[in-house]
Amino acid sequence: MNGTRLAAVLAVGMSLPVRAEPLPVNAQANPPVNSSHSITSYAGRWDLTLRTPIREQPSWILVTEDKGRLEGLMVGLWGHATPTEIQIKDGQIEFAMPKGEGFPEGTLFSGRLAGAELVGTATTFNGASWRWTGRRAPSLARSSTPRWGEPIRLFDGKDLAGWTFVDPTQAGIWSIEDGTLVKHGRGSEIVTTSRFRDFKLHVEFNCGPMANSGVYLRGRYEVQIETNAAQESPNRRMGAVYGFIAPEPAVPRTPNVWQSYDITLVGRTVTVVNDGRTVIDSRQIPGITGGAIDSNEGAPGPIYLQGTEDGRVAFRNIVITPAQ
């Protein structure tokens, strides 16, 4: 993920002045709460779904409170978790979509609690609006240690059986070459038709110079692959859970060299091993990555390889071992 996605998904009914640069972390505004209503009613992580004219779009927000002031961290249609302003007015929550997250800057979300859910409207500067809902993000905690099943080879090096394209008209960037699955430039994401909950995933990749891709776990959490993000923060470079968790130590960003990830995902707990070295050790993933297929974190999801970023990236030996 390098902060750019398909702006066309919101082109109906609005003009999209999209920029990819994220706001700096210290850009967070802390507006005081100006309502007597309970702040704790809105505090926590929320999985959001926006109903656009084309299709449902996922988003995510974390609402916290510190000495009567609300703080927000939001993920839009793409990009990473970015600070946003939050207020409670007359019992309703209001927040603006941060710049560079797939909506026009200043798109205002307003909503209220309806039982256990949030319901509301997102309105752009030109008056276009859509309904959105929010559900509290599940903990995803398991009650027992997983028992591992049999490994499943997701790519056999011969054909794309078991895979599909998000945008078939842009599938031409993918090819099979000498038993490897290769992305050439920008085009469609490629997604497994099977869905998984908890699993171990082995994938080998070769990232060309100034290239970018990623492996999405359950179609929602991206483990970054890149050689073109040296200017980004560590939690958006090679080996990171994009926008949330930086690898320690850093993963080499050497182009045209085969590397491997061994990723274990159990609930929200992720471990990432790069070429036999653990770089993320049993860390909790707070929420979805921009570009997620949906915000339904409690459901199984596919493995998907990102195709909407620059450059050549090859994949091979993609094997998943599901938990039983």
C-alpha positions in Angstrom: 0.0 0.0 0.0 1.4 3.4 -1.0 -1.6 5.5 -0.4 -3.3 5.4 -3.8 -6.3 3.5 -4.8 -9.1 3.6 -7.4 -10.9 6.9 -7.1 -13.6 5.8 -9.5 -15.4 4.0 -6.8 -16.8 7.3 -5.5 -16.9 9.2 -8.7 -20.7 9.0 -9.0 -22.4 12.1 -7.5 -19.2 13.9 -6.4 -15.9 15.4 -7.5 -12.9 13.7 -5.9 -9.9 16.0 -5.3 -7.8 13.1 -4.0 -4.2 13.4 -2.8 -2.2 10.6 -1.4 -0.1 12.4 1.2 -1.2 11.5 4.8 -1.5 14.0 7.6 1.4 14.0 10.0 0.6 12.2 13.3 1.0 15.4 15.3 -1.7 17.0 13.2 -4.4 15.7 15.6 -6.8 18.4 16.8 -8.3 17.8 20.3 -11.7 19.6 20.3 -13.3 19.8 23.7 -16.5 17.9 24.1 -19.4 20.3 24.2 -22.2 18.0 25.2 -23.4 16.6 28.5 -24.0 13.2 26.8 -21.8 10.3 27.8 -18.5 10.2 25.9 -18.0 6.6 26.8 -21.0 5.7 24.7 -18.9 6.4 21.6 -15.5 5.4 22.8 -13.8 2.4 21.3 -13.1 0.9 17.8 -15.8 0.9 15.2 -16.1 -0.9 11.9 -17.8 1.4 9.5 -19.7 0.7 6.2 -20.5 3.5 3.8 -23.2 2.8 1.2 -22.1 4.6 -1.9 -24.0 4.7 -5.3 -21.7 2.0 -6.6 -21.2 -0.4 -3.7 -20.6 -0.6 0.1 -17.2 0.7 1.2 -15.4 -0.2 4.4 -13.9 2.3 6.9 -12.8 2.2 10.5 -12.4 4.6 13.4 -11.0 4.6 16.9 -12.6 7.0 19.4 -10.8 7.7 22.6 -11.2 10.3 25.4 -8.5 12.1 27.5 -9.6 14.5 30.2 -12.8 15.4 28.5 -11.3 15.7 25.0 -12.1 13.3 22.2 -9.4 11.9 20.0 -9.9 10.1 16.7 -7.9 7.8 14.5 -9.5 6.9 11.1 -8.9 4.6 8.1 -10.7 5.6 4.9 -11.0 3.8 1.6 -7.2 3.5 1.3 -4.2 4.7 3.2 -3.5 4.3 6.9 -4.9 5.3 10.3 -4.8 9.1 10.4 -5.9 11.5 13.2 -9.3 13.2 12.7 -11.3 15.7 14.7 -14.2 14.4 16.7 -17.0 16.2 18.5 -20.2 15.3 20.2 -23.1 17.7 19.6 -26.6 17.3 21.0 -25.9 13.6 21.5 -24.5 13.0 18.0 -21.0 12.2 17.0 -19.3 14.2 14.2 -15.9 13.7 12.6 -14.2 14.7 9.3 -12.6 12.3 6.9 -8.8 13.0 6.9 -7.2 14.2 3.7 -5.8 11.4 1.5 -8.1 8.7 2.7 -10.3 8.4 -0.4 -12.9 11.0 0.3 -12.9 14.7 -0.5 -11.1 16.6 2.2 -13.5 17.7 4.9 -16.2 15.1 4.2 -18.3 15.2 7.3 -19.6 12.1 9.1 -22.5 12.7 11.5 -24.2 9.9 13.3 -25.9 8.7 16.5 -26.3 5.6 18.5 -29.2 3.3 17.5 -29.1 0.4 19.9 -25.6 -1.1 19.7 -24.9 0.5 16.3 -24.0 3.9 14.9 -26.1 5.2 12.0 -25.5 8.4 10.1 -24.8 10.4 7.0 -21.5 11.3 5.3 -21.7 14.6 3.4 -19.2 16.2 1.0 -18.5 19.9 0.4 -20.6 19.7 -2.8 -23.6 18.3 -1.0 -23.4 14.6 -2.0 -24.3 12.3 0.9 -24.5 8.7 1.7 -25.7 6.6 4.6 -23.2 4.9 6.9 -23.4 2.4 9.8 -20.9 1.4 12.4 -20.5 -1.7 14.6 -18.2 -2.1 17.5 -15.1 -4.0 16.3 -15.0 -7.5 17.7 -12.2 -8.7 20.0 -11.6 -11.8 17.9 -10.2 -13.6 21.0 -10.1 -17.4 20.8 -11.1 -19.5 23.7 -8.5 -22.2 23.0 -5.2 -22.7 21.2 -5.8 -23.5 17.5 -5.2 -26.9 16.1 -3.7 -26.7 12.7 -5.1 -28.5 9.7 -3.4 -29.6 6.5 -1.4 -27.1 4.3 -3.2 -25.9 1.2 -1.2 -24.7 -1.8 -3.0 -21.6 -3.0 -1.0 -21.2 -6.3 0.3 -24.2 -8.2 2.5 -22.3 -10.6 0.4 -23.3 -13.6 -2.9 -21.5 -13.5 -5.1 -19.2 -11.5 -7.6 -21.8 -10.2 -8.9 -20.6 -6.9 -8.3 -17.0 -7.6 -10.5 -14.2 -8.9 -10.0 -10.5 -9.9 -11.6 -7.6 -8.2 -11.6 -5.8 -11.6 -11.4 -8.3 -14.5 -10.9 -5.4 -17.0 -7.5 -4.7 -15.2 -6.4 -8.4 -14.9 -3.9 -8.1 -17.7 -1.2 -6.9 -15.3 -0.9 -10.4 -13.9 0.8 -13.3 -15.6 2.3 -16.7 -14.8 6.0 -16.9 -15.7 8.2 -19.9 -15.0 5.9 -21.0 -12.2 5.6 -17.6 -10.5 2.7 -15.2 -10.3 3.8 -11.8 -11.5 2.3 -8.3 -11.2 3.4 -5.8 -13.8 2.4 -2.3 -12.8 -1.0 -1.1 -11.7 -4.2 -3.0 -12.2 -6.6 -5.3 -10.3 -6.2 -7.0 -7.0 -6.2 -10.8 -7.1 -8.1 -12.6 -4.4 -8.6 -16.2 -3.4 -12.1 -17.6 -3.8 -11.7 -19.5 -0.5 -12.0 -17.7 2.9 -10.2 -18.3 6.1 -10.3 -17.3 9.7 -7.2 -18.2 11.6 -4.2 -19.5 9.7 -0.5 -19.8 9.0 0.5 -18.4 5.6 3.8 -18.9 3.8 4.5 -16.7 0.8 7.7 -15.9 -1.2 8.0 -12.7 -3.1 10.5 -10.8 -5.3 9.9 -7.0 -5.4 11.4 -5.1 -8.3 13.0 -1.7 -8.0 10.5 1.1 -7.0 7.7 -1.4 -6.7 4.9 -1.9 -4.3 2.3 -4.6 -3.4 1.1 -6.3 -0.2 -0.5 -9.4 1.2 -4.0 -8.8 2.7 -4.9 -11.2 5.5 -8.6 -12.1 5.5 -8.7 -9.4 2.9 -8.5 -6.7 5.6 -5.0 -6.4 7.1 -2.1 -5.7 4.8 1.5 -6.9 5.3 3.5 -4.5 3.2 5.8 -5.3 0.3 7.7 -2.4 -1.2 10.9 -0.9 -2.5 9.5 2.6 -3.1 8.5 3.8 0.4 11.7 4.9 2.0 10.1 8.3 2.7 7.3 6.7 4.7 7.2 5.9 8.4 8.4 2.5 9.5 4.9 1.2 10.0 4.3 1.7 6.2 7.5 0.1 4.9 8.4 -3.5 4.0 7.2 -6.0 6.6 4.8 -3.7 8.4 1.1 -4.3 9.1 0.4 -1.3 7.1 -0.2 1.9 9.1 -0.3 0.0 12.5 2.7 -2.1 13.3 6.3 -1.6 12.3 8.7 -4.5 11.9 11.5 -4.8 14.5 14.1 -5.2 13.2 13.4 -3.5 9.8 13.0 -5.8 6.8 15.6 -5.4 4.0 14.2 -3.4 1.1 16.5 -5.0 -1.5 15.0 -5.2 -5.0 15.1 -8.3 -7.2 15.8 -10.6 -4.3 13.5 -13.5 -3.2 12.3 -13.1 0.3 9.7 -15.0 2.4 7.0 -14.2 4.9 5.7 -16.7 7.4 2.6 -15.1 8.9 0.5 -16.5 11.7 -2.9 -14.8 12.3 -5.0 -15.9 15.2 -7.9 -13.5 16.0 -6.2 -10.1 16.0 -2.8 -11.5 17.0 -0.2 -11.5 14.2 3.3 -12.8 14.0 5.4 -12.1 10.9 8.7 -13.9 10.2 10.8 -12.7 7.4 13.4 -15.1 6.0 13.4 -17.0 9.3 13.7 -13.9 11.5 10.7 -12.7 13.6 10.0 -9.1 12.9 6.5 -8.8 14.4 5.9 -11.0 17.4 2.4 -11.7 18.7 1.1 -8.1 18.2 -2.6 -7.0 18.1 -3.9 -5.5 14.9 -6.2 -2.6 15.9 -8.2 -2.4 12.7 -8.5 -2.8 9.0 -6.1 -1.4 6.4 -7.3 1.0 3.7 -8.2 -1.1 0.7 -9.8 -3.8 2.8 -12.5 -5.8 1.0 -15.0 -5.0 3.8 -15.1 -4.0 7.5 -16.8 -7.2 8.7 -13.9 -8.2 11.0 -15.7 -11.0 12.6 -16.1 -13.0 9.4 -13.6 -15.2 7.6 -11.9 -13.6 4.6 -9.7 -14.3 1.6 -6.0 -13.8 1.0 -5.5 -11.1 -1.6 -2.4 -9.7 -3.3 -2.4 -6.0 -4.0 -2.3 -5.1 -7.7 -3.1 -1.3 -7.6 0.5 -0.1 -6.9 3.6 0.5 -9.1 6.1 -1.9 -10.4 6.9 -5.5 -10.8 6.4 -8.0 -7.9 6.5 -11.8 -8.3 5.0 -14.4 -5.9 5.6 -18.1 -5.5 5.1 -20.9 -3.0 1.9 -19.5 -1.5 0.7 -22.0 1.1 -1.9 -21.6 3.8 -2.5 -23.8 6.9 -5.9 -23.1 8.3 -6.8 -23.6 12.0 -9.4 -26.2 12.7 
